[in-house]
Amino acid sequence: MWEHDPHQFSERFAVCDKRLGWLRSTAEHLRARCEGGKNTGDNIVAACLFCNSRRHRSRNALPPETYGRRVRKRLAKGQWHGLQLHPFC
């Protein structure tokens, strides 16, 4: 994810410009504010725009604990999400 300099991120990780916007860092509420989640450090994590928006478009969004386990499992396998990041987009 990048926060301030998308072009430096693009050069470092060979991500095409077409995908850069999706990899911008966003604040993700683990428990949604509409479900009683607070704007506190233990309820907010960094997430790329792609993952943040994908999670919220889901018909049955996973609860925070389940989502966290899913993320850790994918990371342990060296995976993250299905967004193609190669420079030939």
Number of C-alpha atoms within 10 A of each C-alpha: 16 17 11 10 9 17 15 11 18 18 12 9 12 14 20 17 16 11 17 17 14 18 21 19 19 20 14 20 20 18 18 16 11 7 7 8 14 15 14 9 8 11 16 17 13 13 17 19 19 18 19 17 14 11 15 13 10 9 7 8 12 15 11 14 10 10 14 12 11 14 13 13 13 12 12 10 8 8 11 14 10 8 11 11 17 11 14 10 10
